[in-house]
Amino acid sequence: MFDLAAVMESVCEGIRAQGVRAYVDERDCNPPCVLLRPPEISWRFGQGRYDAVWTALVMVENAGKGAALAKLGPLIEATAKGIGAAVLAGNPADVQLPDQAAPVPAYTLNWNSKIVS
């Protein structure tokens, strides 16, 4: 059985091992932290094998662009190390969280992995 929640939690644990708070639910986010999105998945030849395209939103509190950029660099680096796969792309973003009045500065990180269930 494919347990997507367990796979996502495993990725979050790798990120947390780098000292970065990581969540799968935006309601739990309090920047600085990472929000892991459910992956895009494609099925491979046999059952129980999947290709996954992941996105993580690395975000910091909204304290102005200069302060945000200074905090984002080390947070991106720690998150990439915790992912355990080569990050393919990173793009600037603004994320609106449920409990925040204004969007928070962020970067989306994208990578690929294989999932075997």
Phi and psi in radians as a Rosetta constraint file:
Dihedral C 1 N 2 CA 2 C 2 CIRCULARHARMONIC -1.500 0.35
Dihedral N 2 CA 2 C 2 N 3 CIRCULARHARMONIC 1.908 0.35
Dihedral C 2 N 3 CA 3 C 3 CIRCULARHARMONIC -1.772 0.35
Dihedral N 3 CA 3 C 3 N 4 CIRCULARHARMONIC 1.535 0.35
Dihedral C 3 N 4 CA 4 C 4 CIRCULARHARMONIC -1.052 0.35
Dihedral N 4 CA 4 C 4 N 5 CIRCULARHARMONIC -0.687 0.35
Dihedral C 4 N 5 CA 5 C 5 CIRCULARHARMONIC -1.053 0.35
Dihedral N 5 CA 5 C 5 N 6 CIRCULARHARMONIC -0.728 0.35
Dihedral C 5 N 6 CA 6 C 6 CIRCULARHARMONIC -1.188 0.35
Dihedral N 6 CA 6 C 6 N 7 CIRCULARHARMONIC -0.679 0.35
Dihedral C 6 N 7 CA 7 C 7 CIRCULARHARMONIC -1.098 0.35
Dihedral N 7 CA 7 C 7 N 8 CIRCULARHARMONIC -0.785 0.35
Dihedral C 7 N 8 CA 8 C 8 CIRCULARHARMONIC -1.135 0.35
Dihedral N 8 CA 8 C 8 N 9 CIRCULARHARMONIC -0.697 0.35
Dihedral C 8 N 9 CA 9 C 9 CIRCULARHARMONIC -1.106 0.35
Dihedral N 9 CA 9 C 9 N 10 CIRCULARHARMONIC -0.643 0.35
Dihedral C 9 N 10 CA 10 C 10 CIRCULARHARMONIC -1.089 0.35
Dihedral N 10 CA 10 C 10 N 11 CIRCULARHARMONIC -0.733 0.35
Dihedral C 10 N 11 CA 11 C 11 CIRCULARHARMONIC -1.118 0.35
Dihedral N 11 CA 11 C 11 N 12 CIRCULARHARMONIC -0.767 0.35
Dihedral C 11 N 12 CA 12 C 12 CIRCULARHARMONIC -1.065 0.35
Dihedral N 12 CA 12 C 12 N 13 CIRCULARHARMONIC -0.673 0.35
Dihedral C 12 N 13 CA 13 C 13 CIRCULARHARMONIC -1.085 0.35
Dihedral N 13 CA 13 C 13 N 14 CIRCULARHARMONIC -0.680 0.35
Dihedral C 13 N 14 CA 14 C 14 CIRCULARHARMONIC -1.088 0.35
Dihedral N 14 CA 14 C 14 N 15 CIRCULARHARMONIC -0.700 0.35
Dihedral C 14 N 15 CA 15 C 15 CIRCULARHARMONIC -1.200 0.35
Dihedral N 15 CA 15 C 15 N 16 CIRCULARHARMONIC -0.757 0.35
Dihedral C 15 N 16 CA 16 C 16 CIRCULARHARMONIC -1.079 0.35
Dihedral N 16 CA 16 C 16 N 17 CIRCULARHARMONIC -0.555 0.35
Dihedral C 16 N 17 CA 17 C 17 CIRCULARHARMONIC -1.091 0.35
Dihedral N 17 CA 17 C 17 N 18 CIRCULARHARMONIC -0.313 0.35
Dihedral C 17 N 18 CA 18 C 18 CIRCULARHARMONIC -1.619 0.35
Dihedral N 18 CA 18 C 18 N 19 CIRCULARHARMONIC 0.130 0.35
Dihedral C 18 N 19 CA 19 C 19 CIRCULARHARMONIC 1.463 0.35
Dihedral N 19 CA 19 C 19 N 20 CIRCULARHARMONIC 0.315 0.35
Dihedral C 19 N 20 CA 20 C 20 CIRCULARHARMONIC -1.931 0.35
Dihedral N 20 CA 20 C 20 N 21 CIRCULARHARMONIC 2.279 0.35
Dihedral C 20 N 21 CA 21 C 21 CIRCULARHARMONIC -1.211 0.35
Dihedral N 21 CA 21 C 21 N 22 CIRCULARHARMONIC 2.316 0.35
Dihedral C 21 N 22 CA 22 C 22 CIRCULARHARMONIC -2.382 0.35
Dihedral N 22 CA 22 C 22 N 23 CIRCULARHARMONIC 2.385 0.35
Dihedral C 22 N 23 CA 23 C 23 CIRCULARHARMONIC -2.387 0.35
Dihedral N 23 CA 23 C 23 N 24 CIRCULARHARMONIC 2.807 0.35
Dihedral C 23 N 24 CA 24 C 24 CIRCULARHARMONIC -1.896 0.35
Dihedral N 24 CA 24 C 24 N 25 CIRCULARHARMONIC -0.120 0.35
Dihedral C 24 N 25 CA 25 C 25 CIRCULARHARMONIC -2.146 0.35
Dihedral N 25 CA 25 C 25 N 26 CIRCULARHARMONIC 2.121 0.35
Dihedral C 25 N 26 CA 26 C 26 CIRCULARHARMONIC -1.067 0.35
Dihedral N 26 CA 26 C 26 N 27 CIRCULARHARMONIC -0.365 0.35
Dihedral C 26 N 27 CA 27 C 27 CIRCULARHARMONIC -1.205 0.35
Dihedral N 27 CA 27 C 27 N 28 CIRCULARHARMONIC -0.333 0.35
Dihedral C 27 N 28 CA 28 C 28 CIRCULARHARMONIC -1.570 0.35
Dihedral N 28 CA 28 C 28 N 29 CIRCULARHARMONIC -0.208 0.35
Dihedral C 28 N 29 CA 29 C 29 CIRCULARHARMONIC -1.276 0.35
Dihedral N 29 CA 29 C 29 N 30 CIRCULARHARMONIC 2.328 0.35
Dihedral C 29 N 30 CA 30 C 30 CIRCULARHARMONIC -2.456 0.35
Dihedral N 30 CA 30 C 30 N 31 CIRCULARHARMONIC 1.685 0.35
Dihedral C 30 N 31 CA 31 C 31 CIRCULARHARMONIC -0.976 0.35
Dihedral N 31 CA 31 C 31 N 32 CIRCULARHARMONIC 2.562 0.35
Dihedral C 31 N 32 CA 32 C 32 CIRCULARHARMONIC -1.390 0.35
Dihedral N 32 CA 32 C 32 N 33 CIRCULARHARMONIC 2.389 0.35
Dihedral C 32 N 33 CA 33 C 33 CIRCULARHARMONIC -2.979 0.35
Dihedral N 33 CA 33 C 33 N 34 CIRCULARHARMONIC -3.121 0.35
Dihedral C 33 N 34 CA 34 C 34 CIRCULARHARMONIC -2.191 0.35
Dihedral N 34 CA 34 C 34 N 35 CIRCULARHARMONIC 2.370 0.35
Dihedral C 34 N 35 CA 35 C 35 CIRCULARHARMONIC -1.925 0.35
Dihedral N 35 CA 35 C 35 N 36 CIRCULARHARMONIC 2.025 0.35
Dihedral C 35 N 36 CA 36 C 36 CIRCULARHARMONIC -1.574 0.35
Dihedral N 36 CA 36 C 36 N 37 CIRCULARHARMONIC 2.186 0.35
Dihedral C 36 N 37 CA 37 C 37 CIRCULARHARMONIC -1.576 0.35
Dihedral N 37 CA 37 C 37 N 38 CIRCULARHARMONIC 2.617 0.35
Dihedral C 37 N 38 CA 38 C 38 CIRCULARHARMONIC -1.027 0.35
Dihedral N 38 CA 38 C 38 N 39 CIRCULARHARMONIC 2.458 0.35
Dihedral C 38 N 39 CA 39 C 39 CIRCULARHARMONIC -1.347 0.35
Dihedral N 39 CA 39 C 39 N 40 CIRCULARHARMONIC 2.708 0.35
Dihedral C 39 N 40 CA 40 C 40 CIRCULARHARMONIC -1.329 0.35
Dihedral N 40 CA 40 C 40 N 41 CIRCULARHARMONIC 2.355 0.35
Dihedral C 40 N 41 CA 41 C 41 CIRCULARHARMONIC -2.193 0.35
Dihedral N 41 CA 41 C 41 N 42 CIRCULARHARMONIC 2.554 0.35
Dihedral C 41 N 42 CA 42 C 42 CIRCULARHARMONIC -2.247 0.35
Dihedral N 42 CA 42 C 42 N 43 CIRCULARHARMONIC 2.513 0.35
Dihedral C 42 N 43 CA 43 C 43 CIRCULARHARMONIC -1.475 0.35
Dihedral N 43 CA 43 C 43 N 44 CIRCULARHARMONIC 2.443 0.35
Dihedral C 43 N 44 CA 44 C 44 CIRCULARHARMONIC -1.635 0.35
Dihedral N 44 CA 44 C 44 N 45 CIRCULARHARMONIC -3.008 0.35
Dihedral C 44 N 45 CA 45 C 45 CIRCULARHARMONIC -1.037 0.35
Dihedral N 45 CA 45 C 45 N 46 CIRCULARHARMONIC -0.788 0.35
Dihedral C 45 N 46 CA 46 C 46 CIRCULARHARMONIC -1.778 0.35
Dihedral N 46 CA 46 C 46 N 47 CIRCULARHARMONIC 2.815 0.35
Dihedral C 46 N 47 CA 47 C 47 CIRCULARHARMONIC -1.179 0.35
Dihedral N 47 CA 47 C 47 N 48 CIRCULARHARMONIC 2.608 0.35
Dihedral C 47 N 48 CA 48 C 48 CIRCULARHARMONIC 1.439 0.35
Dihedral N 48 CA 48 C 48 N 49 CIRCULARHARMONIC 0.190 0.35
Dihedral C 48 N 49 CA 49 C 49 CIRCULARHARMONIC -2.234 0.35
Dihedral N 49 CA 49 C 49 N 50 CIRCULARHARMONIC 2.244 0.35
Dihedral C 49 N 50 CA 50 C 50 CIRCULARHARMONIC -2.388 0.35
Dihedral N 50 CA 50 C 50 N 51 CIRCULARHARMONIC 2.563 0.35
Dihedral C 50 N 51 CA 51 C 51 CIRCULARHARMONIC -1.722 0.35
Dihedral N 51 CA 51 C 51 N 52 CIRCULARHARMONIC 2.326 0.35
Dihedral C 51 N 52 CA 52 C 52 CIRCULARHARMONIC -2.134 0.35
Dihedral N 52 CA 52 C 52 N 53 CIRCULARHARMONIC 2.420 0.35
Dihedral C 52 N 53 CA 53 C 53 CIRCULARHARMONIC -1.984 0.35
Dihedral N 53 CA 53 C 53 N 54 CIRCULARHARMONIC 2.026 0.35
Dihedral C 53 N 54 CA 54 C 54 CIRCULARHARMONIC -1.792 0.35
Dihedral N 54 CA 54 C 54 N 55 CIRCULARHARMONIC 2.672 0.35
Dihedral C 54 N 55 CA 55 C 55 CIRCULARHARMONIC -2.374 0.35
Dihedral N 55 CA 55 C 55 N 56 CIRCULARHARMONIC 2.285 0.35
Dihedral C 55 N 56 CA 56 C 56 CIRCULARHARMONIC -2.144 0.35
Dihedral N 56 CA 56 C 56 N 57 CIRCULARHARMONIC 2.387 0.35
Dihedral C 56 N 57 CA 57 C 57 CIRCULARHARMONIC -1.756 0.35
Dihedral N 57 CA 57 C 57 N 58 CIRCULARHARMONIC 1.938 0.35
Dihedral C 57 N 58 CA 58 C 58 CIRCULARHARMONIC -1.638 0.35
Dihedral N 58 CA 58 C 58 N 59 CIRCULARHARMONIC 2.044 0.35
Dihedral C 58 N 59 CA 59 C 59 CIRCULARHARMONIC -2.308 0.35
Dihedral N 59 CA 59 C 59 N 60 CIRCULARHARMONIC 2.671 0.35
Dihedral C 59 N 60 CA 60 C 60 CIRCULARHARMONIC -2.251 0.35
Dihedral N 60 CA 60 C 60 N 61 CIRCULARHARMONIC 2.920 0.35
Dihedral C 60 N 61 CA 61 C 61 CIRCULARHARMONIC -1.149 0.35
Dihedral N 61 CA 61 C 61 N 62 CIRCULARHARMONIC 2.694 0.35
Dihedral C 61 N 62 CA 62 C 62 CIRCULARHARMONIC -1.476 0.35
Dihedral N 62 CA 62 C 62 N 63 CIRCULARHARMONIC 1.565 0.35
Dihedral C 62 N 63 CA 63 C 63 CIRCULARHARMONIC -2.118 0.35
Dihedral N 63 CA 63 C 63 N 64 CIRCULARHARMONIC 0.429 0.35
Dihedral C 63 N 64 CA 64 C 64 CIRCULARHARMONIC 1.731 0.35
Dihedral N 64 CA 64 C 64 N 65 CIRCULARHARMONIC 2.638 0.35
Dihedral C 64 N 65 CA 65 C 65 CIRCULARHARMONIC -1.074 0.35
Dihedral N 65 CA 65 C 65 N 66 CIRCULARHARMONIC -0.763 0.35
Dihedral C 65 N 66 CA 66 C 66 CIRCULARHARMONIC -1.053 0.35
Dihedral N 66 CA 66 C 66 N 67 CIRCULARHARMONIC -0.851 0.35
Dihedral C 66 N 67 CA 67 C 67 CIRCULARHARMONIC -1.134 0.35
Dihedral N 67 CA 67 C 67 N 68 CIRCULARHARMONIC -0.673 0.35
Dihedral C 67 N 68 CA 68 C 68 CIRCULARHARMONIC -1.117 0.35
Dihedral N 68 CA 68 C 68 N 69 CIRCULARHARMONIC -0.795 0.35
Dihedral C 68 N 69 CA 69 C 69 CIRCULARHARMONIC -1.103 0.35
Dihedral N 69 CA 69 C 69 N 70 CIRCULARHARMONIC -0.664 0.35
Dihedral C 69 N 70 CA 70 C 70 CIRCULARHARMONIC -1.106 0.35
Dihedral N 70 CA 70 C 70 N 71 CIRCULARHARMONIC -0.616 0.35
Dihedral C 70 N 71 CA 71 C 71 CIRCULARHARMONIC -1.474 0.35
Dihedral N 71 CA 71 C 71 N 72 CIRCULARHARMONIC -0.525 0.35
Dihedral C 71 N 72 CA 72 C 72 CIRCULARHARMONIC -1.168 0.35
Dihedral N 72 CA 72 C 72 N 73 CIRCULARHARMONIC -0.682 0.35
Dihedral C 72 N 73 CA 73 C 73 CIRCULARHARMONIC -0.933 0.35
Dihedral N 73 CA 73 C 73 N 74 CIRCULARHARMONIC -1.017 0.35
Dihedral C 73 N 74 CA 74 C 74 CIRCULARHARMONIC -1.115 0.35
Dihedral N 74 CA 74 C 74 N 75 CIRCULARHARMONIC -0.586 0.35
Dihedral C 74 N 75 CA 75 C 75 CIRCULARHARMONIC -1.196 0.35
Dihedral N 75 CA 75 C 75 N 76 CIRCULARHARMONIC -0.696 0.35
Dihedral C 75 N 76 CA 76 C 76 CIRCULARHARMONIC -1.090 0.35
Dihedral N 76 CA 76 C 76 N 77 CIRCULARHARMONIC -0.793 0.35
Dihedral C 76 N 77 CA 77 C 77 CIRCULARHARMONIC -1.072 0.35
Dihedral N 77 CA 77 C 77 N 78 CIRCULARHARMONIC -0.799 0.35
Dihedral C 77 N 78 CA 78 C 78 CIRCULARHARMONIC -1.144 0.35
Dihedral N 78 CA 78 C 78 N 79 CIRCULARHARMONIC -0.708 0.35
Dihedral C 78 N 79 CA 79 C 79 CIRCULARHARMONIC -1.122 0.35
Dihedral N 79 CA 79 C 79 N 80 CIRCULARHARMONIC -0.793 0.35
Dihedral C 79 N 80 CA 80 C 80 CIRCULARHARMONIC -1.041 0.35
Dihedral N 80 CA 80 C 80 N 81 CIRCULARHARMONIC -0.693 0.35
Dihedral C 80 N 81 CA 81 C 81 CIRCULARHARMONIC -1.140 0.35
Dihedral N 81 CA 81 C 81 N 82 CIRCULARHARMONIC -0.689 0.35
Dihedral C 81 N 82 CA 82 C 82 CIRCULARHARMONIC -1.267 0.35
Dihedral N 82 CA 82 C 82 N 83 CIRCULARHARMONIC -0.407 0.35
Dihedral C 82 N 83 CA 83 C 83 CIRCULARHARMONIC -1.145 0.35
Dihedral N 83 CA 83 C 83 N 84 CIRCULARHARMONIC -0.651 0.35
Dihedral C 83 N 84 CA 84 C 84 CIRCULARHARMONIC 1.382 0.35
Dihedral N 84 CA 84 C 84 N 85 CIRCULARHARMONIC 0.255 0.35
Dihedral C 84 N 85 CA 85 C 85 CIRCULARHARMONIC -2.472 0.35
Dihedral N 85 CA 85 C 85 N 86 CIRCULARHARMONIC 2.827 0.35
Dihedral C 85 N 86 CA 86 C 86 CIRCULARHARMONIC -1.274 0.35
Dihedral N 86 CA 86 C 86 N 87 CIRCULARHARMONIC 2.137 0.35
Dihedral C 86 N 87 CA 87 C 87 CIRCULARHARMONIC -1.262 0.35
Dihedral N 87 CA 87 C 87 N 88 CIRCULARHARMONIC 2.256 0.35
Dihedral C 87 N 88 CA 88 C 88 CIRCULARHARMONIC -1.557 0.35
Dihedral N 88 CA 88 C 88 N 89 CIRCULARHARMONIC -0.572 0.35
Dihedral C 88 N 89 CA 89 C 89 CIRCULARHARMONIC -2.726 0.35
Dihedral N 89 CA 89 C 89 N 90 CIRCULARHARMONIC 2.673 0.35
Dihedral C 89 N 90 CA 90 C 90 CIRCULARHARMONIC -2.417 0.35
Dihedral N 90 CA 90 C 90 N 91 CIRCULARHARMONIC 2.296 0.35
Dihedral C 90 N 91 CA 91 C 91 CIRCULARHARMONIC -2.307 0.35
Dihedral N 91 CA 91 C 91 N 92 CIRCULARHARMONIC 2.416 0.35
Dihedral C 91 N 92 CA 92 C 92 CIRCULARHARMONIC -1.143 0.35
Dihedral N 92 CA 92 C 92 N 93 CIRCULARHARMONIC 2.585 0.35
Dihedral C 92 N 93 CA 93 C 93 CIRCULARHARMONIC -2.686 0.35
Dihedral N 93 CA 93 C 93 N 94 CIRCULARHARMONIC 2.854 0.35
Dihedral C 93 N 94 CA 94 C 94 CIRCULARHARMONIC -2.096 0.35
Dihedral N 94 CA 94 C 94 N 95 CIRCULARHARMONIC 2.309 0.35
Dihedral C 94 N 95 CA 95 C 95 CIRCULARHARMONIC -2.043 0.35
Dihedral N 95 CA 95 C 95 N 96 CIRCULARHARMONIC 2.255 0.35
Dihedral C 95 N 96 CA 96 C 96 CIRCULARHARMONIC -1.649 0.35
Dihedral N 96 CA 96 C 96 N 97 CIRCULARHARMONIC 2.001 0.35
Dihedral C 96 N 97 CA 97 C 97 CIRCULARHARMONIC -1.698 0.35
Dihedral N 97 CA 97 C 97 N 98 CIRCULARHARMONIC 2.663 0.35
Dihedral C 97 N 98 CA 98 C 98 CIRCULARHARMONIC -0.973 0.35
Dihedral N 98 CA 98 C 98 N 99 CIRCULARHARMONIC -0.626 0.35
Dihedral C 98 N 99 CA 99 C 99 CIRCULARHARMONIC -1.770 0.35
Dihedral N 99 CA 99 C 99 N 100 CIRCULARHARMONIC 0.205 0.35
Dihedral C 99 N 100 CA 100 C 100 CIRCULARHARMONIC -1.903 0.35
Dihedral N 100 CA 100 C 100 N 101 CIRCULARHARMONIC 2.412 0.35
Dihedral C 100 N 101 CA 101 C 101 CIRCULARHARMONIC -1.251 0.35
Dihedral N 101 CA 101 C 101 N 102 CIRCULARHARMONIC -0.635 0.35
Dihedral C 101 N 102 CA 102 C 102 CIRCULARHARMONIC -2.191 0.35
Dihedral N 102 CA 102 C 102 N 103 CIRCULARHARMONIC 2.761 0.35
Dihedral C 102 N 103 CA 103 C 103 CIRCULARHARMONIC -1.058 0.35
Dihedral N 103 CA 103 C 103 N 104 CIRCULARHARMONIC 2.637 0.35
Dihedral C 103 N 104 CA 104 C 104 CIRCULARHARMONIC -1.840 0.35
Dihedral N 104 CA 104 C 104 N 105 CIRCULARHARMONIC 2.549 0.35
Dihedral C 104 N 105 CA 105 C 105 CIRCULARHARMONIC -1.154 0.35
Dihedral N 105 CA 105 C 105 N 106 CIRCULARHARMONIC 2.468 0.35
Dihedral C 105 N 106 CA 106 C 106 CIRCULARHARMONIC -2.710 0.35
Dihedral N 106 CA 106 C 106 N 107 CIRCULARHARMONIC 2.982 0.35
Dihedral C 106 N 107 CA 107 C 107 CIRCULARHARMONIC -2.290 0.35
Dihedral N 107 CA 107 C 107 N 108 CIRCULARHARMONIC 2.425 0.35
Dihedral C 107 N 108 CA 108 C 108 CIRCULARHARMONIC -1.628 0.35
Dihedral N 108 CA 108 C 108 N 109 CIRCULARHARMONIC 2.292 0.35
Dihedral C 108 N 109 CA 109 C 109 CIRCULARHARMONIC -1.941 0.35
Dihedral N 109 CA 109 C 109 N 110 CIRCULARHARMONIC 2.371 0.35
Dihedral C 109 N 110 CA 110 C 110 CIRCULARHARMONIC -2.154 0.35
Dihedral N 110 CA 110 C 110 N 111 CIRCULARHARMONIC 2.449 0.35
Dihedral C 110 N 111 CA 111 C 111 CIRCULARHARMONIC -2.706 0.35
Dihedral N 111 CA 111 C 111 N 112 CIRCULARHARMONIC 2.917 0.35
Dihedral C 111 N 112 CA 112 C 112 CIRCULARHARMONIC -2.019 0.35
Dihedral N 112 CA 112 C 112 N 113 CIRCULARHARMONIC 2.646 0.35
Dihedral C 112 N 113 CA 113 C 113 CIRCULARHARMONIC -2.685 0.35
Dihedral N 113 CA 113 C 113 N 114 CIRCULARHARMONIC 2.966 0.35
Dihedral C 113 N 114 CA 114 C 114 CIRCULARHARMONIC -1.900 0.35
Dihedral N 114 CA 114 C 114 N 115 CIRCULARHARMONIC 2.463 0.35
Dihedral C 114 N 115 CA 115 C 115 CIRCULARHARMONIC -2.068 0.35
Dihedral N 115 CA 115 C 115 N 116 CIRCULARHARMONIC 2.262 0.35
Dihedral C 115 N 116 CA 116 C 116 CIRCULARHARMONIC -2.104 0.35
Dihedral N 116 CA 116 C 116 N 117 CIRCULARHARMONIC 2.181 0.35
